[in-house]
Amino acid sequence: MPSQLFAGQVAIITGAGQGIGFEIARELCSGGASVILNDVDAKLAATAANAITDAGGNCHAMVGDAADVAFIQSMVDEAVSKFGALTIAIANAGITLFGDFFEYKQDALQRVMNVNLGGSFFLAQAASIQMKKQQGGGSILLMSSVTGHQAHKNLAAYGMTKAGLEMLAKTLVVELSPFNISINAIAPGATKTERTVEDTEYEKTWSRITPMGRPATVADIANAALFLVSPLSRHVTGQSLVVDGGWTSVSPSPY
């Protein structure tokens, strides 16, 4: 992408202390954006924001629960107060609680729903209200998953929320397009992150069952995200982009 493609843009990214969210934040700042970087873990948030700032980026950490509506609004307010506007919102925060469907507990389901669906819904709402006030348009991105497309053992609740996010992106086209606000989703497949590399078999397994021969890197996912929130995709809205090296075309189980 062109350098400084995001000059003058202001973004909020939730769950960005590491992994995909951090890489998106790093790349946005490298492209000239100012970023509110959120994570529930204070140490991760501070370390991530400092690393980006030390590299010359304009990044401000905010620690809090991305499912909390009051905190979501505080991030929007901080973006406007600190950087003057809000033009990009990326609902990256999400949790995965594996569990046998026959034994899945109510509190686990509620937490997955609150973070994955509720947090994303209300970030999109708060961000779009601000973008509407500004009358300059904007971009919203939701983080889905291939589990919203294909069945995956012990992830019924998680997959349900991810499929729901893709429908949310489609539905909000009707609400947001009159204000020049785009909304899309990306659905990552297996991705090498700080969490997944703890499993020594992860890369080997997903390299074997992914047609492209390897799991994604965080850069693979970030590149797709950057396109969908950039001026290069202004006529793309209501879409879900799968980034999985072809896995959903064949869908072999990792088990």
C-alpha positions as CSV (number, residue, x, y, z in Angstrom):
1,M,0.0,0.0,0.0
2,P,1.1,3.6,-0.5
3,S,3.1,5.1,2.4
4,Q,1.1,7.5,4.5
5,L,-2.1,6.1,3.1
6,F,-3.7,6.7,6.6
7,A,-2.4,10.2,7.2
8,G,-4.9,12.2,9.2
9,Q,-6.9,9.1,10.1
10,V,-7.8,8.3,13.7
11,A,-8.5,4.7,14.7
12,I,-9.7,2.7,17.7
13,I,-8.6,-0.9,17.8
14,T,-9.8,-3.2,20.6
15,G,-7.9,-6.2,21.9
16,A,-4.7,-4.9,20.3
17,G,-2.0,-5.7,23.0
18,Q,-0.6,-8.5,20.9
19,G,-1.3,-10.7,17.9
20,I,-3.5,-9.5,15.0
21,G,-4.7,-6.4,16.7
22,F,-1.2,-5.2,17.5
23,E,-0.1,-5.7,13.9
24,I,-3.0,-3.8,12.6
25,A,-2.2,-0.9,15.0
26,R,1.4,-0.9,14.1
27,E,0.7,-0.8,10.4
28,L,-1.9,1.9,10.7
29,C,0.5,4.1,12.7
30,S,3.2,3.3,10.1
31,G,0.8,4.6,7.5
32,G,0.2,7.9,9.3
33,A,-2.8,7.2,11.5
34,S,-3.2,8.0,15.1
35,V,-4.4,5.0,17.1
36,I,-6.2,4.4,20.4
37,L,-4.9,0.9,21.3
38,N,-7.1,-1.0,23.7
39,D,-6.4,-4.1,25.7
40,V,-7.8,-5.5,29.0
41,D,-4.3,-6.3,30.1
42,A,-2.6,-3.1,31.3
43,K,1.0,-4.5,30.7
44,L,0.2,-5.7,27.2
45,A,-1.4,-2.4,26.3
46,A,1.4,-0.3,27.6
47,T,4.1,-2.4,26.0
48,A,2.4,-2.4,22.7
49,A,1.7,1.3,22.6
50,N,5.2,2.1,23.7
51,A,6.7,-0.1,21.0
52,I,4.7,1.7,18.3
53,T,5.5,5.1,19.7
54,D,9.2,4.3,19.9
55,A,9.1,3.4,16.2
56,G,7.7,6.8,15.5
57,G,4.0,6.1,15.6
58,N,1.2,8.1,17.3
59,C,-0.4,5.5,19.6
60,H,-2.2,5.9,22.9
61,A,-3.1,3.0,25.2
62,M,-6.4,2.6,26.9
63,V,-6.9,-0.3,29.3
64,G,-10.4,-1.6,29.8
65,D,-13.0,-4.2,28.9
66,A,-14.0,-3.9,25.3
67,A,-17.4,-5.3,26.2
68,D,-18.2,-2.5,28.6
69,V,-20.5,0.1,26.9
70,A,-19.3,3.0,29.1
71,F,-15.7,2.2,28.4
72,I,-16.4,2.0,24.7
73,Q,-17.8,5.5,24.8
74,S,-14.7,6.7,26.8
75,M,-12.5,5.4,24.0
76,V,-14.5,7.3,21.4
77,D,-14.4,10.4,23.6
78,E,-10.6,10.0,24.1
79,A,-10.0,9.7,20.3
80,V,-11.8,12.9,19.6
81,S,-10.2,14.7,22.6
82,K,-6.7,13.6,21.9
83,F,-6.7,13.4,18.1
84,G,-9.6,15.5,17.0
85,A,-11.8,12.9,15.3
86,L,-12.6,9.3,14.8
87,T,-12.5,7.8,11.3
88,I,-11.7,4.1,11.8
89,A,-13.1,1.6,14.4
90,I,-11.8,-2.0,14.5
91,A,-13.6,-4.4,16.8
92,N,-10.8,-6.9,17.2
93,A,-11.3,-8.0,20.8
94,G,-12.8,-11.4,21.2
95,I,-12.6,-14.5,23.4
96,T,-12.6,-18.2,22.7
97,L,-14.1,-20.5,25.3
98,F,-13.9,-24.0,24.1
99,G,-16.5,-26.4,25.5
100,D,-18.6,-29.5,24.8
101,F,-22.0,-28.4,23.7
102,F,-23.7,-30.8,26.0
103,E,-21.9,-29.3,29.0
104,Y,-21.5,-25.7,28.0
105,K,-22.4,-23.3,30.9
106,Q,-24.6,-20.3,30.9
107,D,-21.9,-18.0,32.2
108,A,-19.4,-19.1,29.5
109,L,-22.0,-18.4,26.8
110,Q,-22.9,-15.0,28.2
111,R,-19.3,-13.9,28.3
112,V,-18.6,-15.0,24.7
113,M,-21.8,-13.2,23.6
114,N,-20.9,-10.1,25.6
115,V,-17.4,-9.7,24.3
116,N,-17.7,-11.0,20.7
117,L,-21.1,-9.7,19.8
118,G,-22.0,-7.0,22.4
119,G,-18.6,-5.3,22.4
120,S,-18.4,-5.3,18.6
121,F,-22.0,-4.0,18.3
122,F,-21.6,-1.2,20.7
123,L,-18.2,-0.1,19.3
124,A,-19.8,0.1,15.9
125,Q,-22.7,2.0,17.3
126,A,-20.6,4.5,19.3
127,A,-18.1,5.0,16.5
128,S,-20.7,5.5,13.8
129,I,-22.6,8.1,15.9
130,Q,-19.3,10.0,16.2
131,M,-18.6,9.6,12.4
132,K,-22.1,10.8,11.6
133,K,-21.6,13.9,13.7
134,Q,-18.4,14.6,11.9
135,Q,-20.1,14.3,8.5
136,G,-16.9,12.9,6.9
137,G,-17.7,9.2,6.7
138,G,-15.5,6.5,8.1
139,S,-14.8,2.8,8.2
140,I,-15.8,0.1,10.7
141,L,-14.3,-3.4,10.7
142,L,-15.5,-6.5,12.6
143,M,-13.4,-9.5,13.4
144,S,-15.1,-12.7,12.4
145,S,-13.5,-16.2,11.9
146,V,-13.6,-19.2,9.7
147,T,-15.6,-20.9,12.5
148,G,-18.4,-18.6,11.4
149,H,-18.4,-20.5,8.1
150,Q,-17.4,-24.0,9.0
151,A,-18.2,-26.2,11.9
152,H,-15.4,-26.6,14.4
153,K,-15.5,-29.1,17.4
154,N,-16.2,-27.5,20.8
155,L,-16.7,-24.0,19.3
156,A,-20.5,-23.8,18.9
157,A,-20.8,-20.6,20.9
158,Y,-17.8,-18.9,19.4
159,G,-18.8,-19.9,15.9
160,M,-22.3,-18.6,16.4
161,T,-21.0,-15.2,17.5
162,K,-18.6,-14.9,14.5
163,A,-21.4,-15.8,12.0
164,G,-23.5,-13.1,13.8
165,L,-20.8,-10.5,13.2
166,E,-20.9,-11.1,9.5
167,M,-24.6,-10.6,9.4
168,L,-24.2,-7.4,11.5
169,A,-21.8,-6.1,8.8
170,K,-24.3,-6.9,6.1
171,T,-27.3,-5.4,8.0
172,L,-25.6,-2.2,9.0
173,V,-25.0,-1.3,5.3
174,V,-28.6,0.0,5.3
175,E,-28.0,2.1,8.4
176,L,-24.5,3.5,7.7
177,S,-24.2,4.0,3.9
178,P,-26.2,7.3,3.9
179,F,-23.4,8.7,6.1
180,N,-20.6,7.4,3.9
181,I,-19.6,4.9,6.6
182,S,-18.4,1.5,5.4
183,I,-18.6,-1.6,7.5
184,N,-17.0,-5.0,6.7
185,A,-15.7,-8.1,8.4
186,I,-12.7,-10.3,8.0
187,A,-12.7,-14.0,8.9
188,P,-9.2,-15.2,9.7
189,G,-8.3,-18.9,9.6
190,A,-5.5,-20.5,11.6
191,T,-3.0,-17.8,12.5
192,K,0.4,-17.8,14.2
193,T,0.1,-15.5,17.2
194,E,1.7,-15.4,20.7
195,R,-1.1,-17.6,21.9
196,T,-1.1,-20.2,19.2
197,V,2.7,-20.7,19.1
198,E,2.4,-22.1,22.7
199,D,1.0,-25.2,21.0
200,T,4.1,-26.9,19.5
201,E,1.9,-28.9,17.1
202,Y,-0.1,-25.9,15.9
203,E,2.0,-24.8,12.9
204,K,2.7,-28.4,11.8
205,T,-1.0,-29.4,12.0
206,W,-2.3,-26.3,10.1
207,S,0.4,-26.4,7.5
208,R,-0.7,-30.0,6.7
209,I,-4.4,-29.2,6.3
210,T,-4.2,-25.7,4.7
211,P,-4.0,-25.7,0.9
212,M,-1.5,-22.9,0.9
213,G,0.8,-25.0,3.1
214,R,1.0,-22.8,6.2
215,P,-1.2,-21.0,8.7
216,A,-1.5,-17.2,8.3
217,T,0.9,-14.7,9.9
218,V,-0.5,-11.7,11.7
219,A,0.7,-9.6,8.7
220,D,-1.5,-11.7,6.4
221,I,-4.6,-10.8,8.4
222,A,-3.5,-7.2,9.0
223,N,-3.0,-6.6,5.3
224,A,-6.6,-7.6,4.6
225,A,-7.8,-5.4,7.5
226,L,-5.9,-2.4,6.2
227,F,-7.4,-2.7,2.8
228,L,-10.9,-2.7,4.1
229,V,-10.4,0.4,6.2
230,S,-8.4,2.3,3.6
231,P,-9.5,4.7,0.9
232,L,-8.7,1.9,-1.6
233,S,-11.9,0.1,-0.6
234,R,-14.4,3.0,-0.3
235,H,-17.0,1.2,-2.5
236,V,-16.7,-2.1,-0.5
237,T,-19.2,-2.5,2.3
238,G,-21.3,-5.2,3.9
239,Q,-18.7,-7.8,2.9
240,S,-16.9,-10.6,4.8
241,L,-13.4,-11.5,3.5
242,V,-12.0,-14.9,4.5
243,V,-8.3,-15.0,5.0
244,D,-7.4,-18.7,5.5
245,G,-5.0,-20.0,2.9
246,G,-7.9,-21.9,1.3
247,W,-8.9,-23.9,4.4
248,T,-12.7,-23.2,4.1
249,S,-12.6,-24.6,0.5
250,V,-11.7,-28.1,1.8
251,S,-12.2,-27.8,5.6
252,P,-10.3,-30.8,7.0
253,S,-10.5,-31.0,10.8
254,P,-7.3,-30.4,12.8
255,Y,-8.3,-33.1,15.2
